């Protein structure tokens, strides 16, 4: 699944092609993705100017004066900017046409989403999919103090708490494993047993790793590609993720793989205590 860096890379890729441009047409194929396409979406968007793009967790936000288009890439979706003449393929479900070019959503597994939140429905942060999300890890509100304060009664393993998204949003499976390794924290450690000093290391690791992943174009995860058609290459920098049985890059011990909440976790038993 595309995680926060991949979604942010996508946003940065589409932004120059969308912001300030007028939508000239909308193409909807099939009835929808995870949820049905909004009724009258073509009429809502055609002739309207895109004011800005944004991101909340793993949700892309395309803002208009009268509301916001919410796009989620699901498990294997991606957006690309293409010439208007590009013929749609089997898994191409949604086109936003801007003059001679278009933004196309491709989603083979159809777990993504294209939704509309009208201005009359209130602030976008009040949308049912967004209102319970935690703070953004690359913004100023995210801190070690926030992690410490909100985990005093959390007995779940720290890896699961990071993935829950209600304290900090967007730290998905890959980057949680990598951040916990950099902070030298065992992913099985109950969140309430981690002190402020260790949370300082974890917060710094999350910020650094996510920023580095964005700069390197994200990770090549299944068929993720950016808006320009290029794959990310942060996976070449992994210390533990997807390296089960291989030697730890720090101590040489074999990287271990376990299951936590139906997700694979990778860590070093020597480095992460």
N, C-alpha and C positions, 0 to 999 in steps of 0.2 A: 504494500500500500504506500503511495506517495506520502511522505511525512512533511513536517513543516518546512524544511529547507527546499524540498522539491516543489512545494506549492508556492513558496516565495520566489524561487527561480522562475516558475511559470508566470507569476504575476509581473515580475520585472520584464519578462520577455514580451508579454502582450501589451503592457502599459503604453509604450510609445506608439503602438498601432491603433489604440482605442481612445485614449484620453483626448478630449476636445473634438472627437469625430462624431459624425451623424450616422446613426444606423439606417441603412437604406433598405434592408430586408432581413427576414428571419426565416430559417428553414428548420422545421421539426420533422424528424423521421421516427416512425413507430409512435407509440402512445406516450412514451416517457421512459424514465430510467428507474431508479428505486421508487420514486413517486411519479405520478402522472405530470406531464408538462402543465404549467398554469394555463387556465383558460384565457383566450384572447391575448396570448403573449405577443404574437405578431403585431396586433393592433397597439398594444401597450408600448412597444419599443420602436416601431418603424417611425422614422422622422424625428426621433429624439436624440439629443446630444449626450454623449457619455462624458460626465464631468470628471470622474477620477476612478482609480482602481484601488482596492485595499485587500486586506486579508485578516481573518479572525480565526486563529488556530489553523485548521486545514481547509477552511472555507474561503473561496475567492469571492470578493465583493466588487461588483461593477455598478457604480453609482450614477444615477440620473437625478434630475431635479424632482421627479415625482415618485422615486423609490429606488430600490436596490435589487439587482439581479444577483442571486446567490448561486454559486457553482461549486460543486464538490466533485473531485476526481475519482471517488470510490476506491476500489482495490487496484485497478490497472488502467485508469483513464488518463488521458492527456489532452492538452489544448495545443493547437498549432495555428500559426498565421500562414495562410495560403493564398495563391492567386484565385480570383473569382472563378476562373475556368477549371479549377481542380475538381475532377469528378468524385462524388462521394463513394466510399467503399462500404462494405457490409456493416462495419461497426461504427460508422459515423452517424451520430444521432442528432446533432444540433449545430447549426451555423448561425453566426452573427455576422451579417454582411455590412462592410464599411466601404462603400465605393467600389474600387477595383480589387479589394482584398476581403478576406473573411477570416473569422476566428472559428475553428472547427473543433468540436468535442468528439473524441473517439474513446469508446468505452466498451471493450470486448465483453466484460462480465456484467455490465449494466448495473453496477452498484453505486454509480455516481448520481448526481442530482442537478437539476436546473430549476430553481424556484424563484418566486417573486415576492418581495416585501414592499408593499406600497407605502408611500409617505403617510397616508391616512391611518396606517396601522401602528404608528408610533416609531420610536427610535429603533434602529436596526439591531441594537444590542438586546432588545426585548423579544426578538424572534425566538420561537420555541427551541430552535437548534443552537442558539448562541447564548441565551441568557444564563445557562449554568456553567459556562466555560470559565476557567481560571485566568490568571493574568498571563500576558504575553512574555515569554522568557527573554526576549531581546529588548524589552522596554524597561523604563526606570522603576516601575512598581515591583518588578521581580527582584527578590533579594534573599539572602540567607535567613534574615529575620522572618520573612514571610513563610519560608519553608519550615523553619523551627516552630513558629507560633501556631501554624495550622496542622502540625503533626503531633502535638502533645497527647492527643487521645487516639492516634491512629496506630493500631497494632498490626496492620497489614505490612507485608514486606515493602521496603522502600521502592523497589522496581514497580510493584503494582500501584503504589500511590502516585508515582510519576505518570504512569500510563492512564490513570483515572481521569486526569484533565480538569479536575475541579479546583485544584490549587494552582497549578501551572499548566498551560495548554500547549499542545503541539510537541511535547517531548515523547515521540513515539518509540517503538521497540528498538530500532537500530541505535538511536542517539541516547536512549536511556542506558543501554548496555555500555556504550562507549563512555558516557559521562561518569557512570559509577566506577568504571575502571580507572579513569583519570583521577577521580577523587579517592580511589583506593577503598571503596565501600563495598562490602559484600551485598549482592542484590537481595539476599534473603533476610537481611537485617530489618527487624521491625522499625518502622519509621519513627516511633516515639522514643526509641533508644539512641537515636543519633543526636549528638549535641550540636551547639551552635557553631563551634569551630569546624566540625566536619561538614556542616551544611554550608559554611563559607566556601570550602573547597568544592563542594558539589555545585553550588550556584555558579561559581567561576567556570567550572568545567562545562556546564550546560551552555553557558553563554559562548564560550570559546569554540566549542565543537559545532554548535549550530551555525555560528557565524562563518567558520571555516568551511562547513559543508555548503553553505549558500555560495560562497566565493568560488568553490570548485564545481558548481553546477549541480549539487545534490549527489545522490547515489544512483547507480544503475541498478534498479530494483525491478525484477521481471522486465516489463517492456516500457518503463518510464523514460520519456524523453521530454526535453524542454520545448518551449514554443518555437524555437529555431530548428528543431529536429535533432539536436545534439543530446547525447547521453551525458549524465554527470559522471564524475570519476572519484568522488570522495571515498568510495569503497576501497580504493587502493591504499587508504590511510587507516583502515580499521585495525585496532589493536586486538579486539576480542570477537566482535560480531562475525558470525558465520565462519569462525576459525576453530571449530571444535576439533580437539586432538592435535592441533598444531602448537608449536612452542610459543609461549608468551614472549612478546618482543622485549620484555624487561628482564624477566627472571629465567626464562627457558622452560618452565613447567608447562605441561599440556593444558591448553584452554579447555574448560569444561562446559558442556551444554546441559541445561536442565529445562523443565517445562514449568512455567508460572502462568496460571490463568489461560491456558491453551496457547501461550506464546512461548517461543524459544528464547532463553536467556543464555548469554555466553559470558564467562568470567574466569579469572585466574584465582585459584584457591590460595596461592601464596601471596599475591599482591593485594588481594581484596579481603580484608579481615572484618 
